[in-house]
Amino acid sequence: HGASVITDISDIKQQGNHCRFPAICLPRSASLSLGASNGGPSMTMKVIGTGVGRTGTNSLKLALNQLGFGPCHHMEEVLHHMPVQVPLWSAAVHGRADWRAIFKGYPSAVDWPTAGFFRELYQAYPTAKFVLTHRNPESWTDSFDNTIYKLLAARDQA
């Protein structure tokens, strides 16, 4: 795994339009939408992770919590608070993001779906530090296939 601190949003290069697992990828139009948040952020986000799952996001979350930048929002928060989080993220996908509500009580955020909105989050939180976690594509694919993909496949068969 690796991590890079992004000092300027232009440092993040788009890796093309290909998505191996389209069921969990945002539509291109959603990831490029720069809609303003409703009411603006109520808490300053200090650190925002731009890496997707299986790139060390949980380790980054734990480190941020330990370093005093927590609690850190992670995909686990979406799963643990689905009645609140899912409608908020659904609105974000449709260009109606309310970052204040999504990240209420969190000074940092990592993992999906946060990573899919790095452009919008840069607009909302220009003073935040952005951290890109990454790993070798083959290693990432193997890890994804053996974890997240298996969970999604099992859910679809249930």
C-alpha positions as CSV (number, residue, x, y, z in Angstrom):
1,H,0.0,0.0,0.0
2,G,1.1,3.6,-0.5
3,A,-0.2,7.0,0.4
4,S,0.4,10.4,-1.1
5,V,-0.6,13.8,0.4
6,I,-2.3,15.8,-2.3
7,T,-1.4,19.5,-2.1
8,D,-3.5,20.5,-5.1
9,I,-6.5,18.7,-6.5
10,S,-5.0,18.9,-10.0
11,D,-2.4,16.3,-8.7
12,I,-5.1,13.6,-9.0
13,K,-5.3,12.2,-12.5
14,Q,-8.3,10.4,-13.7
15,Q,-7.6,6.9,-14.6
16,G,-10.0,6.7,-17.5
17,N,-13.7,5.8,-17.6
18,H,-13.3,2.1,-17.1
19,C,-14.8,0.5,-14.1
20,R,-14.4,-3.2,-13.6
21,F,-17.2,-3.4,-11.1
22,P,-19.9,-1.0,-12.4
23,A,-22.4,-1.9,-9.7
24,I,-20.3,0.0,-7.1
25,C,-18.9,2.8,-9.3
26,L,-20.6,6.2,-9.4
27,P,-21.9,7.4,-12.8
28,R,-19.4,9.7,-14.4
29,S,-21.8,12.6,-14.2
30,A,-22.1,12.2,-10.5
31,S,-18.4,12.2,-9.8
32,L,-17.9,15.3,-11.9
33,S,-20.8,17.3,-10.5
34,L,-19.7,20.3,-8.5
35,G,-23.0,21.1,-6.8
36,A,-22.8,23.3,-3.7
37,S,-23.7,21.8,-0.3
38,N,-26.9,22.8,1.3
39,G,-26.0,25.4,4.0
40,G,-22.3,24.8,3.8
41,P,-20.1,22.8,6.1
42,S,-20.6,23.3,9.8
43,M,-17.4,21.6,10.8
44,T,-14.0,22.1,9.1
45,M,-12.9,18.8,7.6
46,K,-9.2,18.5,8.3
47,V,-8.3,15.3,6.3
48,I,-10.1,13.7,3.4
49,G,-9.0,10.4,1.9
50,T,-9.3,10.0,-1.8
51,G,-8.4,6.3,-2.1
52,V,-11.0,3.5,-2.6
53,G,-11.4,0.5,-0.3
54,R,-8.6,-2.1,-0.1
55,T,-5.9,0.6,-0.4
56,G,-5.3,1.0,3.3
57,T,-8.2,3.2,4.1
58,N,-9.0,1.4,7.3
59,S,-5.4,1.7,8.5
60,L,-5.6,5.4,7.6
61,K,-8.8,5.8,9.5
62,L,-7.2,4.2,12.6
63,A,-4.2,6.4,12.3
64,L,-6.3,9.6,11.9
65,N,-8.3,8.7,14.9
66,Q,-5.1,8.1,17.0
67,L,-3.6,11.3,15.8
68,G,-6.6,13.4,16.9
69,F,-8.3,13.8,13.6
70,G,-11.2,11.5,14.5
71,P,-13.7,10.3,14.6
72,C,-13.0,9.5,11.0
73,H,-15.9,8.8,8.6
74,H,-15.4,5.5,6.7
75,M,-17.7,3.2,4.6
76,E,-18.4,1.4,7.9
77,E,-20.3,4.5,9.1
78,V,-22.6,4.3,6.1
79,L,-23.3,0.6,6.9
80,H,-23.8,1.3,10.6
81,H,-26.1,4.3,10.0
82,M,-27.9,3.3,6.8
83,P,-31.2,5.0,7.5
84,V,-29.5,8.4,7.8
85,Q,-26.4,7.9,5.5
86,V,-27.9,6.2,2.5
87,P,-30.4,8.9,1.6
88,L,-27.7,11.6,2.1
89,W,-25.3,9.8,-0.2
90,S,-28.1,9.2,-2.7
91,A,-28.8,12.9,-2.8
92,A,-25.1,13.5,-3.3
93,V,-25.0,11.2,-6.3
94,H,-27.9,13.3,-7.8
95,G,-26.0,16.6,-7.3
96,R,-27.7,17.6,-4.0
97,A,-24.9,16.9,-1.5
98,D,-25.4,18.1,2.0
99,W,-21.8,17.7,3.3
100,R,-22.7,19.2,6.7
101,A,-25.2,16.4,7.3
102,I,-23.1,13.6,5.8
103,F,-20.0,14.4,7.9
104,K,-21.7,15.8,11.0
105,G,-19.3,15.1,13.9
106,Y,-16.5,13.9,11.7
107,P,-13.4,16.0,11.1
108,S,-11.9,13.5,8.7
109,A,-13.2,11.0,6.1
110,V,-11.8,8.1,4.1
111,D,-12.9,5.2,1.8
112,W,-16.0,4.9,-0.4
113,P,-18.2,6.8,-1.0
114,T,-16.1,9.8,0.1
115,A,-13.4,9.1,-2.4
116,G,-15.8,9.3,-5.3
117,F,-16.5,13.0,-4.5
118,F,-13.0,14.4,-4.1
119,R,-13.6,17.2,-6.5
120,E,-16.8,18.3,-4.7
121,L,-15.1,18.0,-1.3
122,Y,-12.2,20.1,-2.5
123,Q,-14.7,22.8,-3.4
124,A,-16.4,22.5,0.0
125,Y,-13.3,22.1,2.1
126,P,-10.4,23.8,0.3
127,T,-8.2,23.9,3.4
128,A,-8.5,20.2,4.1
129,K,-5.5,17.9,3.4
130,F,-6.2,15.3,0.8
131,V,-4.5,11.9,1.1
132,L,-4.5,9.4,-1.8
133,T,-4.0,5.8,-0.7
134,H,-3.2,3.4,-3.5
135,R,-1.8,0.0,-4.2
136,N,-0.6,-2.2,-7.1
137,P,-3.6,-2.8,-9.4
138,E,-3.2,-6.6,-9.5
139,S,-2.9,-6.7,-5.7
140,W,-5.9,-4.5,-5.4
141,T,-8.0,-6.6,-7.7
142,D,-7.1,-9.8,-5.8
143,S,-7.9,-8.2,-2.5
144,F,-11.2,-6.7,-3.8
145,D,-12.2,-10.1,-5.3
146,N,-11.6,-11.9,-2.0
147,T,-13.4,-9.4,0.2
148,I,-15.8,-6.8,-1.1
149,Y,-16.8,-8.6,-4.3
150,K,-17.6,-11.8,-2.3
151,L,-19.8,-9.8,0.0
152,L,-21.6,-8.2,-2.9
153,A,-22.0,-11.5,-4.7
154,A,-23.4,-13.2,-1.5
155,R,-25.8,-10.4,-1.0
156,D,-27.1,-10.6,-4.6
157,Q,-27.7,-14.4,-4.1
158,A,-29.5,-14.0,-0.8
